[in-house]
Amino acid sequence: MTLKISYNRSLMRNNTLALQSTAEYFCEVKNTTDLREALTFARSKNLAITVLGAGSNVVLKSNLFGLVVIINFKGIRHSIDGNDVVLSVAAGENWSSLVKYALRNNWYGIENLVQIPGSVGAAPIQNIGAYGVELSDVFVSLDAMDIRTGEINSLSHELCGFGYRDSIFKRKRKKKYIILEIKIKLSLTANVQCDYPLLSEALKMDSQKSTGLITPHRVARTISDIRRRKLPDPSIIANVGSFFKNPVLKSDSVSRFLECYPLAPVFEINGAEYKVAAGWLIEKCGLKGFRSGNVGMSSEQALVLVNYGNASSRELLQFSESVRQQVLSVFGISLELEPTVYGSF
């Protein structure tokens, strides 16, 4: 065996919440040969497999039994057909770096997704989205390895079953595939998406200082500025960004909700469903900036749960459950965690 596999490996540096967690077995793979070797090793010892990227959207409990695999595939290819640019991007590439790479080449469609942390391979799993744009808007297909057989399958947009922060990889295909590469279709023509209220307001304020068209580059700069102001840097204070999904309500439920809270930020999804800002719900419960022991909700953004240092996964998850219960008690709305929880105590 040429692949290096470690035993009892700390994962503290492999998750942006900086939680102390130990992998029973651990390896990093850079190509399909490495990955197949890792899968063979796991089968030989009857080990469960946990796949991690940049660790920016996970909560790791104390112990991850089995084999933890870090996907570090690299490479970006592109083809141009008329106005369309199709990018094939390896799973280990950094997502935000990909957005900036596309902008440098004047390829448009993902500029609203700038500064989202994490790897490209993780992007389809939760159908990343921000400021009115989702990955599914530009997604074409992906290649994934079947964990059981080692075969590589191509999955179309339809087969991925995308929803709001959701896909088949969080549901019925959660343990079946390892994503190797994704294909997205961008455009040589700018088509800025700036209707999202926070972005629209920021662009209007910017227009008072500078004139000119609202370009994709300007949208990306504005969103980067917003994210820097609103979200704590995980390299300074450990977090995974938004810790809770914005709850989705049916039209009848949202009508009743708005009767009680007419100023609540609510966003239409499709005419039958509406998103309610989870950060607003948390803030109205008086939890913005609230701290208990080593964990708390950020004073900059109520939606961000932070590890102030030395928090255990148990402490963090107990705190997040107390936040959920308070929001449920006040508003009758149940919050769902955005990061995926792995391991056991």
Residue frames relative to the residue before (quaternion, step in Angstrom):
aa qw qx qy qz dx dy dz
M 1.0000 0.0000 0.0000 0.0000 0.00 0.00 0.00
T 0.2475 -0.7891 0.5480 0.1254 3.61 -0.80 1.05
L 0.5923 0.5809 -0.3618 0.4252 3.59 1.21 -0.47
K 0.3585 -0.7316 0.5407 0.2093 3.57 -0.90 0.97
I 0.0294 -0.7892 0.6129 -0.0240 3.57 -0.76 1.11
S 0.2346 -0.7869 0.5620 0.0998 3.56 -0.74 1.13
Y 0.2874 -0.7394 0.5862 0.1643 3.55 -1.29 0.47
N 0.8389 0.0536 -0.0872 0.5346 3.58 -0.99 0.91
R 0.2166 0.8087 -0.5022 0.2166 3.54 0.81 1.10
S 0.4257 -0.6882 0.5273 0.2589 3.59 -0.90 0.96
L 0.2250 -0.7815 0.5724 0.1046 3.57 -1.03 0.89
M 0.2989 0.7950 -0.4907 0.1945 3.58 1.25 0.25
R 0.7235 0.4131 -0.2410 0.4978 3.58 1.05 -0.74
N 0.6512 0.5141 -0.3094 0.4646 3.56 1.28 0.00
N 0.7278 0.2868 -0.2661 0.5633 3.57 1.21 0.46
T 0.4676 -0.7279 0.4327 0.2536 3.57 -0.80 1.02
L 0.5701 0.5414 -0.4002 0.4709 3.60 1.26 0.02
A 0.3334 -0.7835 0.4661 0.2402 3.61 1.34 -0.10
L 0.3002 0.7503 -0.5266 0.2638 3.57 0.98 0.86
Q 0.4280 -0.6883 0.5190 0.2714 3.56 -0.98 0.82
S 0.1536 0.7654 -0.5997 0.1760 3.50 -0.62 1.23
T 0.2216 -0.7929 0.5582 0.1032 3.56 -1.05 0.74
A 0.2749 -0.7445 0.5880 0.1562 3.55 -0.89 1.01
E 0.4851 -0.6545 0.4904 0.3096 3.58 -0.88 0.92
Y 0.7587 -0.0236 0.0232 0.6506 3.57 1.01 -0.92
F 0.0823 -0.8103 0.5799 -0.0176 3.57 -1.07 0.75
C 0.1389 0.7713 -0.6184 0.0581 3.56 -1.10 0.71
E 0.2764 -0.7141 0.6164 0.1835 3.54 -1.34 0.37
V 0.1274 -0.8138 0.5655 0.0427 3.58 -0.77 1.03
K 0.2277 -0.8068 0.5389 0.0827 3.55 -0.99 0.93
N 0.7906 0.1072 -0.0631 0.5996 3.59 1.25 -0.16
T 0.6987 -0.4828 0.3204 0.4197 3.56 -1.28 0.18
T 0.5827 0.5685 -0.3783 0.4407 3.62 1.10 -0.57
D 0.6441 0.5110 -0.3046 0.4808 3.56 0.96 -0.93
L 0.6805 0.5107 -0.2972 0.4333 3.54 0.86 -1.00
R 0.6602 0.4928 -0.3203 0.4677 3.60 0.90 -0.83
E 0.6199 0.5337 -0.3385 0.4651 3.57 1.09 -0.70
A 0.6381 0.5205 -0.3168 0.4706 3.57 1.03 -0.82
L 0.6660 0.5009 -0.3050 0.4609 3.59 0.94 -0.85
T 0.6237 0.5331 -0.3309 0.4662 3.56 1.06 -0.74
F 0.6359 0.5227 -0.3169 0.4712 3.57 0.99 -0.86
A 0.6633 0.5098 -0.3078 0.4532 3.57 0.90 -0.92
R 0.6588 0.5039 -0.3144 0.4618 3.58 0.94 -0.85
S 0.6419 0.5503 -0.3288 0.4207 3.58 1.00 -0.83
K 0.7604 0.3218 -0.1740 0.5366 3.58 1.16 -0.60
N 0.4189 -0.7298 0.4441 0.3076 3.55 1.36 0.16
L 0.3101 0.7768 -0.4788 0.2670 3.57 0.98 0.98
A 0.4460 -0.6224 0.5681 0.3018 3.53 -1.19 0.62
I 0.2732 -0.7649 0.5642 0.1483 3.60 -1.16 0.59
T 0.0669 -0.7602 0.6456 0.0287 3.54 -1.00 0.94
V 0.1964 -0.7944 0.5689 0.0819 3.57 -0.74 1.09
L 0.0504 -0.7917 0.6089 0.0060 3.56 -0.87 0.98
G 0.2680 -0.7135 0.6180 0.1926 3.53 -1.25 0.56
A 0.8233 -0.1040 0.1172 0.5455 3.56 -0.47 -1.24
G 0.4377 -0.7253 0.4411 0.2964 3.61 1.26 -0.10
S 0.4524 0.7226 -0.4205 0.3103 3.58 1.20 0.46
N 0.7680 0.2685 -0.1790 0.5533 3.59 1.24 0.00
V 0.5791 0.5636 -0.3743 0.4549 3.54 1.05 0.85
V 0.2004 -0.6994 0.6645 0.1703 3.50 -1.36 0.43
L 0.1534 -0.8093 0.5642 0.0562 3.57 -0.57 1.16
K 0.3301 -0.7252 0.5713 0.1970 3.55 -0.78 1.04
S 0.7793 -0.4097 0.2146 0.4229 3.57 -1.30 0.23
N 0.8212 0.1281 -0.0283 0.5554 3.59 0.93 -0.88
L 0.1014 -0.7490 0.6519 0.0616 3.52 -1.01 0.92
F 0.1764 -0.8049 0.5613 0.0772 3.54 -0.19 1.30
G 0.6774 0.4370 -0.3581 0.4711 3.55 -1.10 0.71
L 0.6519 -0.5066 0.4009 0.3971 3.55 -1.25 -0.53
V 0.1868 -0.7528 0.6235 0.0983 3.57 -0.82 1.05
V 0.1131 -0.8062 0.5806 0.0122 3.57 -0.73 1.12
I 0.1947 -0.7504 0.6225 0.1070 3.56 -0.85 1.04
I 0.2607 -0.7712 0.5644 0.1372 3.58 -0.71 1.09
N 0.0347 0.8185 -0.5686 0.0747 3.57 -0.56 1.18
F 0.1931 0.7777 -0.5633 0.2012 3.57 0.98 0.87
K 0.1046 -0.8047 0.5830 0.0406 3.60 -0.98 0.85
G 0.5252 0.6444 -0.4739 0.2904 3.55 -1.26 0.46
I 0.0473 -0.7704 0.6358 0.0055 3.55 -1.11 0.82
R 0.0233 -0.7734 0.6334 0.0024 3.58 -0.89 0.99
H 0.0699 -0.8060 0.5849 0.0579 3.57 -1.14 0.46
S 0.0832 -0.7496 0.6515 0.0819 3.51 -1.33 0.40
I 0.2232 -0.7773 0.5788 0.1043 3.56 -1.10 0.77
D 0.0143 0.7741 -0.6308 0.0522 3.54 -0.88 1.03
G 0.8075 -0.1077 0.0248 0.5794 3.55 -0.20 1.29
N 0.8132 -0.1939 0.1830 0.5172 3.55 -0.65 -1.16
D 0.6326 0.5661 -0.3126 0.4262 3.57 1.29 -0.26
V 0.1212 -0.7556 0.6405 0.0646 3.52 -1.13 0.79
V 0.1175 -0.7920 0.5971 0.0486 3.58 -0.60 1.14
L 0.1364 -0.7897 0.5970 0.0379 3.54 -0.73 1.14
S 0.1482 -0.7351 0.6558 0.0871 3.54 -1.06 0.91
V 0.0238 -0.8454 0.5276 -0.0794 3.55 -0.38 1.29
A 0.4339 -0.7143 0.4921 0.2439 3.56 -0.79 1.07
A 0.6331 -0.6123 0.3427 0.3270 3.54 -1.10 0.85
G 0.6979 0.4962 -0.2832 0.4320 3.60 1.07 -0.61
E 0.4712 0.6642 -0.4551 0.3602 3.59 1.23 -0.02
N 0.4969 -0.6438 0.4953 0.3055 3.56 -1.19 0.61
W 0.4963 -0.6983 0.4237 0.2941 3.58 -0.75 1.06
S 0.7030 0.4662 -0.2974 0.4472 3.61 0.69 -1.00
S 0.6112 0.5354 -0.3465 0.4688 3.59 1.09 -0.65
L 0.6117 0.5438 -0.3422 0.4616 3.59 1.10 -0.69
V 0.6372 0.5248 -0.3291 0.4586 3.60 0.95 -0.88
K 0.6807 0.4829 -0.2882 0.4695 3.58 0.90 -0.90
Y 0.6055 0.5473 -0.3372 0.4692 3.58 1.10 -0.72
A 0.6569 0.5033 -0.3061 0.4707 3.58 0.93 -0.89
L 0.6679 0.5020 -0.3075 0.4553 3.59 0.92 -0.86
R 0.6221 0.5391 -0.3477 0.4489 3.60 1.02 -0.73
N 0.7196 0.4085 -0.2314 0.5117 3.56 1.16 -0.63
N 0.4192 -0.7248 0.4410 0.3232 3.57 1.35 0.07
W 0.3967 0.6414 -0.5224 0.3978 3.52 0.93 1.11
Y 0.1486 -0.8650 0.4792 0.0062 3.54 -0.50 1.24
G 0.4925 0.6621 -0.4947 0.2727 3.53 -1.28 0.53
I 0.7770 0.2834 -0.1685 0.5362 3.60 1.19 -0.46
E 0.3332 0.7807 -0.4812 0.2188 3.60 1.24 0.24
N 0.6239 0.5424 -0.3453 0.4441 3.62 1.13 -0.58
L 0.6767 0.4911 -0.2750 0.4746 3.59 1.25 -0.37
V 0.3379 0.7494 -0.5007 0.2712 3.59 1.22 0.40
Q 0.8328 0.2398 -0.1970 0.4584 3.54 -1.26 0.64
I 0.4319 0.6221 -0.5188 0.3965 3.59 1.14 0.49
P 0.3528 -0.7648 0.4913 0.2220 3.61 -0.55 1.07
G 0.5881 0.6077 -0.4221 0.3266 3.54 -1.25 0.35
S 0.5735 -0.6015 0.4480 0.3296 3.52 -1.35 0.12
V 0.6462 -0.5282 0.3910 0.3879 3.55 -1.27 0.43
G 0.6537 0.5401 -0.3231 0.4203 3.59 0.97 -0.80
A 0.6572 0.5019 -0.3097 0.4692 3.57 1.16 -0.53
A 0.5318 0.6881 -0.3907 0.3019 3.59 1.16 -0.57
P 0.7098 0.4394 -0.3064 0.4575 3.67 0.81 -0.78
I 0.5515 0.6464 -0.4038 0.3391 3.59 1.09 -0.63
Q 0.8022 0.1735 -0.1077 0.5610 3.57 0.88 -0.88
N 0.4069 -0.7239 0.4723 0.2955 3.59 1.26 0.31
I 0.1193 -0.8475 0.5135 0.0617 3.55 0.64 1.18
G 0.0546 0.8011 -0.5921 0.0679 3.53 -1.12 0.73
A 0.1070 0.7753 -0.6184 0.0711 3.53 -1.25 0.50
Y 0.8716 0.0861 -0.0608 0.4788 3.53 -1.23 0.68
G 0.7820 -0.4055 0.1741 0.4402 3.53 0.86 1.06
V 0.7040 0.3926 -0.2543 0.5344 3.60 1.26 0.07
E 0.1149 -0.7745 0.6184 0.0674 3.57 -1.11 0.74
L 0.6489 -0.5053 0.3915 0.4126 3.56 -1.22 0.44
S 0.6329 0.5695 -0.3380 0.4011 3.58 0.95 -0.87
D 0.5637 0.6114 -0.3847 0.4006 3.61 1.20 -0.41
V 0.7851 0.2750 -0.1366 0.5379 3.61 1.11 -0.62
F 0.4866 0.7082 -0.4067 0.3104 3.57 1.28 -0.19
V 0.2076 -0.7665 0.5970 0.1139 3.56 -1.07 0.84
S 0.7429 -0.2779 0.2418 0.5589 3.58 0.66 -1.13
L 0.1725 -0.7644 0.6001 0.1608 3.55 -1.31 -0.04
D 0.3283 -0.6913 0.6012 0.2300 3.52 -1.32 0.38
A 0.0219 0.8031 -0.5921 0.0630 3.55 -0.88 0.98
M 0.3751 -0.7160 0.5441 0.2250 3.54 -1.13 0.70
D 0.4175 -0.6783 0.5521 0.2464 3.53 -0.98 0.94
I 0.4347 -0.7325 0.4575 0.2553 3.59 -0.54 1.17
R 0.6892 0.5028 -0.2891 0.4343 3.58 0.97 -0.80
T 0.8106 0.2969 -0.1283 0.4882 3.58 0.87 -0.97
G 0.4135 -0.7041 0.4783 0.3232 3.60 1.14 -0.54
E 0.4832 0.6611 -0.4379 0.3710 3.59 1.27 0.04
I 0.3394 -0.7219 0.5662 0.2076 3.56 -1.18 0.65
N 0.0991 -0.8032 0.5874 0.0030 3.55 -0.76 1.13
S 0.3010 -0.7120 0.6021 0.1999 3.55 -1.20 0.62
L 0.1104 -0.8000 0.5891 0.0271 3.57 -0.78 1.07
S 0.3799 -0.7387 0.5210 0.1965 3.56 -0.79 1.08
H 0.7191 -0.3978 0.3472 0.4517 3.53 -1.38 0.09
E 0.6826 0.5019 -0.2951 0.4416 3.58 0.81 -1.00
L 0.6885 0.4980 -0.2911 0.4396 3.59 0.90 -0.89
C 0.6247 0.5570 -0.3435 0.4261 3.60 1.18 -0.45
G 0.2953 -0.8182 0.4660 0.1616 3.59 1.26 -0.17
F 0.1209 0.8441 -0.5149 0.0881 3.58 0.90 0.89
G 0.0352 0.7471 -0.6637 0.0140 3.51 -1.24 0.71
Y 0.7279 -0.3699 0.2977 0.4947 3.56 -1.25 -0.27
R 0.8233 -0.1515 0.0162 0.5467 3.57 -0.49 1.31
D 0.6374 0.5209 -0.2963 0.4844 3.54 1.08 0.76
S 0.0824 0.7575 -0.6461 0.0436 3.53 -1.33 0.46
I 0.6832 -0.4579 0.3461 0.4514 3.60 -1.25 0.05
F 0.6122 0.5774 -0.3513 0.4104 3.60 1.18 -0.47
K 0.6577 0.4296 -0.3136 0.5334 3.57 1.31 -0.05
R 0.7269 0.3896 -0.2189 0.5214 3.57 1.28 -0.19
K 0.8771 0.0132 -0.0101 0.4800 3.61 -0.63 -1.10
R 0.7285 0.3598 -0.2507 0.5263 3.63 1.19 -0.26
K 0.2440 0.8299 -0.4767 0.1563 3.57 1.26 0.39
K 0.7971 0.2688 -0.1216 0.5269 3.59 0.95 -0.87
K 0.5560 0.6650 -0.3602 0.3448 3.59 1.26 0.08
Y 0.8319 0.2146 -0.0595 0.5084 3.59 0.87 -0.97
I 0.1839 -0.7042 0.6666 0.1610 3.50 -1.39 0.43
I 0.3506 -0.7649 0.5047 0.1929 3.58 -0.56 1.17
L 0.2160 -0.8023 0.5515 0.0741 3.57 -0.85 1.08
E 0.8002 -0.0586 0.1206 0.5845 3.57 0.96 -0.91
I 0.1487 -0.7737 0.6046 0.1170 3.56 -1.13 0.61
K 0.2403 -0.7324 0.6158 0.1630 3.54 -1.28 0.48
I 0.0092 -0.7843 0.6202 -0.0144 3.54 -0.92 0.96
K 0.2900 -0.7546 0.5638 0.1694 3.57 -1.17 0.61
L 0.0922 -0.7888 0.6076 0.0053 3.54 -0.67 1.22
S 0.3950 -0.7242 0.5245 0.2108 3.56 -1.30 0.03
L 0.4596 -0.6536 0.5283 0.2871 3.54 -1.22 0.59
T 0.6820 0.4440 -0.2688 0.5152 3.57 1.29 -0.29
A 0.4329 -0.7053 0.5008 0.2537 3.55 -0.87 0.97
N 0.0548 0.7560 -0.6502 0.0513 3.53 -1.05 0.88
V 0.1283 -0.8597 0.4893 0.0708 3.54 0.44 1.25
Q 0.2051 -0.7380 0.6338 0.1080 3.52 -1.13 0.84
C 0.1796 0.8172 -0.5201 0.1717 3.58 -0.18 1.25
D 0.3737 0.7455 -0.4739 0.2830 3.59 1.15 0.61
Y 0.4926 0.6560 -0.4455 0.3585 3.59 1.18 -0.38
P 0.5571 -0.6852 0.3378 0.3256 3.62 -0.56 1.16
L 0.6863 0.4828 -0.3048 0.4506 3.62 0.78 -0.93
L 0.6638 0.4911 -0.2935 0.4817 3.57 1.01 -0.82
S 0.6456 0.5322 -0.3164 0.4471 3.57 0.93 -0.92
E 0.6604 0.5084 -0.3000 0.4641 3.57 0.98 -0.89
A 0.6624 0.5056 -0.3064 0.4602 3.58 0.95 -0.88
L 0.6537 0.5064 -0.3158 0.4652 3.59 1.00 -0.77
K 0.6227 0.5288 -0.3419 0.4645 3.60 1.06 -0.70
M 0.6524 0.5024 -0.3135 0.4729 3.56 0.96 -0.84
D 0.6453 0.5165 -0.3146 0.4667 3.57 1.04 -0.80
S 0.6304 0.5554 -0.3284 0.4316 3.58 1.08 -0.76
Q 0.5994 0.5619 -0.3614 0.4409 3.59 1.19 -0.47
K 0.7103 0.4277 -0.2537 0.4982 3.58 1.21 -0.51
S 0.8044 0.1080 -0.0343 0.5831 3.56 1.07 -0.71
T 0.3328 -0.7360 0.5561 0.1955 3.54 -1.13 0.65
G 0.4822 0.6647 -0.4881 0.2957 3.55 -1.28 0.11
L 0.6735 -0.5074 0.3698 0.3901 3.51 -1.35 0.26
I 0.4300 -0.6360 0.5639 0.3044 3.53 -1.26 0.45
T 0.0749 -0.8240 0.5612 -0.0231 3.55 -0.24 1.32
P 0.6557 -0.4830 0.3799 0.4387 3.62 -1.22 0.22
H 0.6303 0.5322 -0.3395 0.4519 3.60 1.02 -0.72
R 0.6582 0.4989 -0.3037 0.4750 3.56 1.02 -0.81
V 0.6131 0.5370 -0.3384 0.4703 3.58 1.07 -0.76
A 0.6676 0.5051 -0.3018 0.4561 3.59 0.90 -0.93
R 0.6497 0.5075 -0.3213 0.4660 3.60 0.96 -0.83
T 0.6580 0.5173 -0.3099 0.4511 3.57 0.96 -0.90
I 0.6662 0.4908 -0.2998 0.4747 3.58 0.93 -0.90
S 0.6208 0.5361 -0.3430 0.4578 3.59 1.00 -0.76
D 0.6501 0.5104 -0.3108 0.4693 3.58 1.00 -0.86
I 0.6434 0.5228 -0.3206 0.4582 3.59 0.96 -0.88
R 0.6849 0.4926 -0.2929 0.4500 3.56 0.84 -0.98
R 0.6385 0.5190 -0.3331 0.4604 3.60 1.01 -0.74
R 0.6746 0.4900 -0.2950 0.4668 3.59 1.04 -0.77
K 0.7844 0.4019 -0.1778 0.4376 3.55 0.88 -0.99
L 0.7786 0.3327 -0.1650 0.5058 3.59 1.06 -0.67
P 0.4228 -0.7038 0.5011 0.2734 3.59 -0.78 0.93
D 0.5001 -0.6584 0.4828 0.2885 3.55 -1.06 0.84
P 0.4083 -0.7413 0.4674 0.2555 3.65 -0.59 1.09
S 0.5959 0.5519 -0.3771 0.4451 3.61 1.20 -0.30
I 0.6897 0.4255 -0.2647 0.5227 3.58 1.29 -0.32
I 0.7804 -0.0194 0.0241 0.6245 3.57 0.97 -0.89
A 0.4729 -0.7447 0.4006 0.2476 3.54 -0.55 1.26
N 0.2559 0.7427 -0.5876 0.1940 3.57 -0.88 1.02
V 0.3572 -0.7128 0.5515 0.2455 3.58 -1.31 0.11
G 0.5999 -0.5218 0.3706 0.4801 3.58 1.18 0.40
S 0.8226 -0.1394 0.1197 0.5381 3.59 -1.02 -0.77
F 0.2470 -0.8047 0.5259 0.1220 3.57 -0.66 1.10
F 0.7619 0.2527 -0.1530 0.5764 3.58 1.21 -0.47
K 0.4757 -0.6366 0.5234 0.3075 3.54 -1.17 0.64
N 0.4989 -0.5787 0.5304 0.3671 3.55 -1.24 0.40
P 0.3986 -0.7349 0.4815 0.2631 3.64 -0.58 1.05
V 0.2988 -0.7456 0.5748 0.1561 3.53 -1.12 0.76
L 0.1071 -0.8032 0.5857 0.0176 3.58 -0.78 1.09
K 0.4796 -0.6235 0.5289 0.3188 3.55 -1.18 0.59
S 0.6998 -0.5110 0.3027 0.3968 3.57 -1.23 0.53
D 0.6639 0.4922 -0.3297 0.4563 3.63 0.95 -0.76
S 0.6554 0.5093 -0.3122 0.4622 3.59 1.01 -0.81
V 0.6719 0.4938 -0.3122 0.4552 3.58 0.95 -0.82
S 0.5930 0.5613 -0.3669 0.4458 3.59 1.11 -0.58
R 0.6672 0.4846 -0.2963 0.4819 3.56 0.96 -0.88
F 0.6301 0.5414 -0.3277 0.4500 3.55 1.05 -0.81
L 0.7037 0.4703 -0.2695 0.4594 3.59 0.88 -0.93
E 0.5508 0.5838 -0.4020 0.4408 3.59 1.17 -0.38
C 0.7160 0.4220 -0.2347 0.5041 3.55 1.08 -0.80
Y 0.8019 0.1494 -0.0374 0.5772 3.58 1.05 -0.80
P 0.0917 -0.8645 0.4922 0.0446 3.60 0.53 1.19
L 0.7025 0.4571 -0.2807 0.4676 3.62 1.11 -0.46
A 0.4228 0.7159 -0.4663 0.3021 3.60 1.23 0.04
P 0.4450 -0.6815 0.5057 0.2860 3.62 -1.00 0.77
V 0.0606 0.7861 -0.6032 0.1204 3.54 -0.53 1.28
F 0.1173 -0.8130 0.5699 0.0213 3.57 -0.87 0.98
E 0.4169 -0.7148 0.5075 0.2402 3.55 -0.80 1.03
I 0.2637 -0.7524 0.5820 0.1599 3.56 -1.01 0.84
N 0.8325 -0.1106 0.1256 0.5281 3.58 0.63 -1.10
G 0.6725 -0.4909 0.3012 0.4648 3.58 1.19 0.36
A 0.7527 0.3042 -0.1850 0.5538 3.57 1.20 -0.49
E 0.7665 0.2442 -0.1375 0.5779 3.56 1.25 -0.38
Y 0.1115 -0.7941 0.5972 0.0173 3.53 -1.14 0.77
K 0.3287 -0.7213 0.5750 0.2028 3.55 -1.12 0.74
V 0.1934 -0.7393 0.6354 0.1106 3.53 -1.10 0.85
A 0.4875 -0.6827 0.4580 0.2941 3.58 -0.87 0.95
A 0.3709 -0.7545 0.5006 0.2061 3.57 -0.47 1.23
G 0.6179 0.5603 -0.3450 0.4304 3.58 1.05 -0.74
W 0.6289 0.5293 -0.3268 0.4664 3.57 1.07 -0.74
L 0.6397 0.5252 -0.3220 0.4596 3.58 0.96 -0.86
I 0.6712 0.4981 -0.2910 0.4655 3.57 0.93 -0.94
E 0.6606 0.5093 -0.3081 0.4574 3.57 0.95 -0.89
K 0.6684 0.5021 -0.3056 0.4558 3.59 0.97 -0.84
C 0.6270 0.4989 -0.3367 0.4946 3.59 1.24 -0.28
G 0.5245 -0.6678 0.3882 0.3580 3.58 1.29 0.10
L 0.5121 0.6906 -0.3816 0.3395 3.56 1.24 0.40
K 0.4581 0.6566 -0.4779 0.3613 3.61 1.19 -0.04
G 0.8237 0.1584 -0.1547 0.5220 3.56 -0.72 1.11
F 0.4843 0.6719 -0.4406 0.3462 3.59 1.26 -0.03
R 0.0924 -0.8066 0.5837 0.0120 3.56 -0.91 0.95
S 0.0235 -0.7636 0.6452 0.0132 3.54 -1.14 0.73
G 0.8259 -0.0530 -0.0033 0.5613 3.57 -0.38 1.21
N 0.8271 -0.2197 0.1832 0.4838 3.55 -0.80 -1.06
V 0.7336 0.3751 -0.2235 0.5207 3.61 1.25 -0.08
G 0.1112 0.7965 -0.5902 0.0696 3.55 -1.26 0.36
M 0.5134 -0.5807 0.5104 0.3725 3.54 -1.34 0.03
S 0.5607 -0.6506 0.4023 0.3170 3.55 -0.86 0.98
S 0.4397 -0.6756 0.5247 0.2736 3.56 -1.10 0.70
E 0.6237 0.5318 -0.3355 0.4644 3.60 1.28 -0.27
Q 0.7964 0.0098 0.0543 0.6023 3.56 1.00 -0.87
A 0.4182 -0.7623 0.4407 0.2229 3.56 -0.44 1.26
L 0.6422 0.5575 -0.3159 0.4207 3.58 1.18 -0.51
V 0.6664 0.5135 -0.2832 0.4605 3.58 1.26 -0.36
L 0.1967 -0.7581 0.6147 0.0936 3.56 -0.77 1.12
V 0.1161 -0.8309 0.5436 0.0229 3.58 -0.75 1.04
N 0.3367 -0.6802 0.6162 0.2106 3.49 -1.32 0.57
Y 0.2683 -0.7994 0.5192 0.1391 3.58 -0.40 1.22
G 0.7186 -0.3894 0.2351 0.5259 3.58 1.29 -0.11
N 0.8670 0.0764 -0.0900 0.4841 3.54 -0.91 1.04
A 0.3663 0.7143 -0.5180 0.2954 3.60 1.12 0.42
S 0.3356 -0.6971 0.5888 0.2339 3.55 -1.15 0.64
S 0.6245 -0.5347 0.4009 0.4042 3.56 -1.22 0.38
R 0.6114 0.5509 -0.3513 0.4463 3.59 1.06 -0.69
E 0.6585 0.5032 -0.3038 0.4700 3.58 0.92 -0.94
L 0.6721 0.5101 -0.2997 0.4454 3.57 0.91 -0.92
L 0.6975 0.4651 -0.2808 0.4673 3.59 0.88 -0.89
Q 0.6093 0.5281 -0.3554 0.4728 3.59 1.10 -0.58
F 0.6399 0.5131 -0.3207 0.4737 3.57 1.01 -0.79
S 0.6652 0.5017 -0.3146 0.4547 3.61 0.88 -0.91
E 0.6341 0.5199 -0.3329 0.4656 3.59 1.07 -0.70
S 0.6322 0.5201 -0.3410 0.4621 3.61 1.03 -0.69
V 0.6148 0.5246 -0.3402 0.4807 3.59 1.10 -0.68
R 0.6409 0.5265 -0.3199 0.4579 3.59 0.92 -0.90
Q 0.6845 0.4994 -0.2900 0.4450 3.55 0.88 -0.96
Q 0.6521 0.5067 -0.3269 0.4594 3.60 1.00 -0.73
V 0.6445 0.4998 -0.3205 0.4816 3.60 1.00 -0.78
L 0.6440 0.5186 -0.3176 0.4642 3.58 1.00 -0.81
S 0.6604 0.5227 -0.3025 0.4463 3.56 0.99 -0.87
V 0.7204 0.4480 -0.2479 0.4678 3.58 0.94 -0.91
F 0.8310 0.2529 -0.0826 0.4884 3.58 0.78 -1.06
G 0.3959 -0.7124 0.4901 0.3092 3.59 1.18 -0.37
I 0.5698 0.5625 -0.3783 0.4646 3.58 1.23 0.47
S 0.2837 -0.7743 0.5485 0.1385 3.55 -0.86 1.02
L 0.2765 -0.7615 0.5680 0.1454 3.57 -0.77 1.07
E 0.2168 -0.7600 0.6020 0.1140 3.53 -1.16 0.72
L 0.5067 -0.6529 0.4680 0.3130 3.57 -0.97 0.86
E 0.3779 -0.7099 0.5446 0.2380 3.57 -1.07 0.75
P 0.6966 0.4257 -0.3049 0.4904 3.67 0.85 -0.76
T 0.4565 -0.6527 0.5343 0.2829 3.53 -1.30 0.47
V 0.2951 -0.7544 0.5638 0.1610 3.56 -0.97 0.89
Y 0.0671 -0.8033 0.5918 0.0024 3.57 -0.85 1.04
G 0.7701 0.4278 -0.2713 0.3876 3.55 -1.28 0.40
S 0.3414 -0.7045 0.5814 0.2216 3.51 -1.36 -0.29
F 0.5387 -0.6217 0.4632 0.3297 3.55 -1.26 0.43
